[in-house]
């Protein structure tokens, strides 16, 4: 599974183009770019540098810039890390026409807020909640945001509240220095933002600080929030940093991780530091595959990657992949070709070089074990000689109908406080409705039922709902 990028800065009802990369191969269609109008017109540069980095690092990725594109890509199940980018300042005429992020999502019902405010580019009502549940099930989220509007619709996942940004006329007289902590820190531990780029502050709710704007460049003149200026004085008490000058944060949400970055990494003066920061963040939010059983379920989309390293002389290779019957072959990358249930790649591998070959599959509806066999052949004069055959087996153990029965049984067994009985009964009513219509229900109706059940379930605080919610997330992915 790859990286799905959404450039929210360009979400104005029509796409500016999108970029696709197939696991290390230069995209055949150039990425079309544009930045947001205004003095912070830099999202295009960030996207360009990000896609170049991902291509060189061998990531499979897709760039979208409308909610419709993001939703379509998300529903394929081919991604397990999501990067949301919003670059730019508060633009009054744009807000009047489309609504700022803050004004779009200030209702109590997240889905109602989305549905009522995206005009011609309205996402499906529940896409934000689906993204939330994907992270809960173990996917990763990175938010890169140099726009001062808040993101209340993702605050639980990110664990932060976004604060104000200094107005352009009040920028610092020198470049900002960001002190980085933890595993996200690239070489050096500090980065400098050039061109007097002004970052966005955030306050920590459940997240922990991963970086802060240093005292030398921190100002107390905020446009959007009236902060206590004493909070800008740094001392050895790092709790103060969590109040007004947090530049980066990291947060655990369910089985997943989220990283929030309050500045545009394309402004980092040292290119290698910018690249290191992004790669470290992607690594940090990568799914923990000890939770693989929640991902390997019937009808799920799985990404498979074959790695080959040449320990001898330069050689021409044929790589074959034989796929079990009934397993659907999806996308094949790196110029592979499909014949029946076999994929073939031809590749000239230099001395000491490595190569990867990738494809996706859709697992059958029947829970069982399925074998994939990789054959490595090399040119031996006019003939091909088999170097080795390497099988591996994938087992899906989840049966959708049985899983739903288990979920209902687990909810029935919850011991909750009296005031939470209504929530419990609402969950059961929704799940029984899903069970009654399971063979004929349309996917969108099933998604709505499951998300409503999760909303009611998470209101229960007196009992452990972790496993029930994870199982509901699996059910959700089956219908998405």
N, C-alpha and C positions, 0 to 999 in steps of 0.2 A: 504493500500500500504506500501511496505517495503523499505529497504535500499539496493541499488545496489553498490557494491564495485568493483573497478577496480585497480588491482595492476599493474601499468604501469612499475614498475621496472623489472617485469618478462616477458614483452612482447617481445619475441624473436622468434616468428613464431611457437611456440608450447606451449601448456598449461602445467602447472605443477600440474594441478588438481584444483578443485574448491570445495567450501564448501557451503552447503545449510542448512538453519535452518527454521523450521516451527513454528514460533511464540512462542518461549519459550521452545521448545522441543529439547533436545540434538541431533545434527545431527547423522543420522544412518551411514553415510559414513565419516570417519575421514578426516579432512582437510589436504591435502598434501601441504607442504610449502617449499619454497626455497627463499633465499635472492639473491640480485644482487651480481655478482662477484665484488670483490674489497674491499677496506678498510672500506666501509660503508655498509657491508653485514648485514642488519638488517630488511629488509622489512618483512621477514618471521616472526620475533618476533612480529612486529607491527600488522600484520594480525592476528596472533594467539591471541594476547591480545585483539584486537578489536572484533574478533568473539566471544571470551569468554564473553566479556562485553555485546555484543548485545544479546547473548543467555540468559544470566542471567537477562537482562532488559526486555526480552520478545519481542524483535524485530524480525520481519521476515526479512531475508536478504539472499543475494546471493553474493558469491565472484567469480570474473572472473579475468583471467590474460591474455586474448588475446582480440583483438578488435572484433573478430567474436563472442566470448562468450558474451562480453558486449553488442554488437548490438542485439543479439538474446534475451537476457534478457530484454533489454531496450524496445524492440518492443512489449513485452507482456503487457505493460501498468500497471504492478503490482508494480511499484516503483515510489516514489515521492521524494526520497532523494538519492543523488549520492555522493560517496566518491571516489575521485581519489588519489591514493597514488603513489608517485615516490620517492623512497629512493635510495641514492647512489651518488657517486662522478662521475666526468667526466672520462670515461674510453675510451682511445683512440682507442683500437682495436675494441671495440663494436661500437663506433661511425663510424668507417670506414666501418663496415659491414652493420649496420642498420640505421645509421644516428642518431644524437642527436635530442632531441625534438626540439631544436632551428633550426637545419638545415632542419628538416622535414617540418616545417610549416612557412617558411619565404616568401612564395609567396603572392601576393596580393589576389589571390583566395584561400580561405582556403581549399575548396574541391579539387582543383587542387594540392595543396601542399600535401594533404593526399594521393591522388591517386598515386602520382609519387614517394612516398618515403617509403612505408611500406613493400615493397618486398613481401615475402611469407605470411605475415599476414596483408593484406591490409583491412582496414575497408571499409564499404560501404562509398562512397564518401561524403555523407552528414550527417554522424552520429554526427559529432561535431556540425553542425548547428542545428540538431534535439535536441541535448542536450541543446544548447543555448536557443532554443525556449521553451523547457520544463521549464527552469528556468524563462523565461519571463512570462510563463503562471502560475507560482506560485510554481513550484518545487524548491527544495533546493540543493545546491552544496557545498561540502567541498573538498578543495584541501589540501592535506598534502604532503609537498615537501621539502626534504632536498638535492635535486640535483640542482646545480646552473644554469642549462639551463633555458631559459625563456619559457613561455607558451603563445606565441602571439595569438594562436588560441582561447584562452579563456580570453584574457585580458579585453574585454568589460564586461564579466560576473563577473570576479573576482575583477575588478577595481584596479589591481596592475600590476606592472612590476617586475619580479623576477630579482635580481641582483646577484653579485658574491658570492662565498663561499670561505672561507680561505682554502688554501691548507693544507693537513694533517700535513706537517712538520711545519706549522705556527700556530698550534692550540694554544688556550689560555692556560696559565700555570695552570689555575684553572677552575672549572666547571662553565658553563654559568648560569646566573640568568636571568629569563624572568619575567618582570613586566607585569601583565595582568590587563586589564581594562574591563569595561562594564559587560554585563550579561554573557559573556563567562568565566569570572573568577571563578575558583573553590575556595574552602575555603582557605583563606590565602592570595590570591592576587598575590603571587609570586611563581614561580616554579624553581627548580634547575635541569639542565640537567647534568646527570652523565657521566663518562668516557670521559670527555673533548669533548663531542659531539658538533660539530660546526654547527650552524644553518645557514640558508640562509636569506639574506637581501631582502627586497622588497621596492619599492617606490610606493607611493599611487598616483593613477590617479583619480579615482572617489570614491575609498573605504575610510573608516575611520579606524584609528588605533585601534586595540583591544589589542595589547601587544607589548612590545619593549625589546630589549636586554639592560640590565642595564649598566650604565657607568663603573661599577667595572670590567666588563668582556668584554666590547666592544673593539675591535682592529680596526686599520685603515689599516691593511695589507691585501689587497684584491688581489686575483689572476686574476679575470676576468675583473675588472673595475678599472679605475684610478679615485678614488674619492678624493675630497678635504678633507684632514685629519682633517680640522677644524670641519667638519660635525660630527665627532665622539665625540666631546666634548659636553656633555650634560649639559644643564642648565635649567632654568625654562621655556624656550621657547620650547614647545613640538613640534613645527613645525620642529625643527631639527631632531626629532625622525622619522618623516615621510620621511626623505631624505635618511638615511643610516642604521638605526638600527631597522626598523620595523620587528617584529617577527610574528605578527598576524594582520589580517585585516578582516573587514566585509563590505559587499557591497550589496546595494539594486539594483536589476536588474529587471525592469518591476515589476511584482507582486511577484517575488521570491527573495531569499536572498542567498548570497555566503559567505563562510568563508574560508580564506586562512591561513594556518599554515606553517611557514617556518622552522620547526624543527620536528624531530620524537618524538611523545609523549611517545613512549615506553622507552625513555631515562629519563623521569621525575623521580626524585628520590622517590617521594611518590606516591605509586600506586593509592591511593584514589584521589589524585589531577589529575593524568592522566585520570582516569575514569571520574571524574567530568568535565574535560575540553571537552572530547569527547561527553559526554551526553549533556552538555550545548550547544555545537555546533550543535548537531542533533536537539535539541529543538528549537534553534534559527532559523534554516533553515526550520523547519517544515512548510508545506503550511498553509496559512491562509484560513480557510474554509468559510469565508464570500464570497469567490470567487467560491464556490462550483458549481454554474450553469455552469461554464466553464469546469467542470470536469464530470458532469453528462450529458452525451450525448448518443444517441443511438449507440450501438456497443462498448461502453467503458467498460473497465475492472474495477471493483470496489472491494475493499477489505472490508469485513465486520467482525467485532469482537464483540463477546458477552462476557460480564464480569459478573461473579457470585460471590457473597460474602456470606459466611456462618455466619449468626448472631445467630445461635443456636448450637445444638450438632452436632457431626460428623455424616455425612449422605452419603449414596450412591445416586448419581444423574443420571438421564437420561435427557440430554438436546436434544430437538428436534428443528429443524429449517425447517419450511415449506416455500418453495420458490414459488413465483408466476409462473404460466404457462408461457412458452416462455422465461423465464430467464434462461440462461445457467449457470449451476454450473461448476466452474472450478476446482481449487485445494482446497482440504479440509485438514486442519491441525489438530494436536492434536488427531490423531488416530480416526477421525470421519469416518463414513461409509455412503454411499449414497444409498437410495432406492427410485427410481423414482424422485420426486421433494422434498424429505425430507432427511435431514442429521441427524444422530444420534451420540451422544457422551455419553459414560458411564464413570463416574468419581466419585471417593471417595473423598469427600471434608471434610477435618479436621475442627475442631472448629476454628472460626475466620479467616479461610483461604479464599483466593480468587483464582479464576481460570478464564482463558480466552479461548475462543473457536473461531477459525477463519476459514474463507473460502473466496474464490473469486467467482465473478459472471461476466458474460458478459451480458450487458443490451441488450434487443431486438432492432431491427431496427426501430420499431414504437415508436414514442415519446408518452409516456403515464405515468400513475401512476402504481406502482408495489408494492405489499405488501409482507413483510417478517414477519413471525410469529414465535416467540421463545416460546417453551413450556418447563417449568421446572417441572420435575417429581422427586419424592423422594421415596426411599424404605420405605414401611410401612408394616413390616412383609413380607409375601410372595408376596404382591401386590405393584404396583406402584400407587402413589397418585399424582394428578396434584396440584402443588403448585400455579402456575399462568401461564397465557398466555399473551404474550407481543408482539403485532403487531407494526410494524412501516412501513411507506410508503415512497417510493422514487419516485420522479417525474422527468422524462426527458422531457425537453421542446424544445430542439433544433432539428429541422428537417434539415438534411444535405443539401438538394437541396434549401430549403428556406434560409438557412444561406448563401449559396454561392450567391444567388440573392441579399441578403442584403449587402454582402461585395462589390459586383460589384456596387450597387447603391451608397454605401458610398464613394467608390473611385471616382466615377463619380462626386460626389458632393464636392470633395476636392477643395479648393481655394489655388492654389500654385503659386509660383513665376514662371516667364517665363522660367527660366533656369531649372526648375524642371518638366516642362510639358512633356519632353521626358520620365522621370522616371514614371510619372503617366500613360502615354499612354502605356508604356511597361507593367506595372502592369495589366492594363485593357486587353491588348492583351493576356497575359498569363492566366488570369482568364476566359476570354471568351473561350479560347481553352479548359480549364478544364471543363467548363460548357457544351460545345458542346460534349465532350467525356465522360461525367460523368457516364453514364450507362455502358460503356464498357471499360473504362480506367484501365490499370494495376496499382496496388498500387505504384510501384516504380516510374512509370512515373508521377503519381499524386504528389508524394512527391517531385520530382525534380521540377515540375512546381510551386508548392506552395513555396518551398524554394527560387526559383529564383524570384518569386513575392515579397517575404518578403525582399530579398536583394535590389530590386529596390525601394520598399516602404520605407525602412529605409534611403534611400538617400534624401527623402523629409523632409526638416527641417522647412519649413514655415507654416505647418499645423499640427494639432494634429492627429496623426495616431494611437494612443494608442488602441482604440477600434477595429479598422480595423485589426491591427496586432494580437490582442487577438483572434478575430474571425478566422483569418487565422491559428493561432496555433491550434484551435479546429479542423478545417478542416484537418490540418496536422496529428493530433493524430488519426483521423478516418481512415487514409490511412496507418499509420505506422504498 
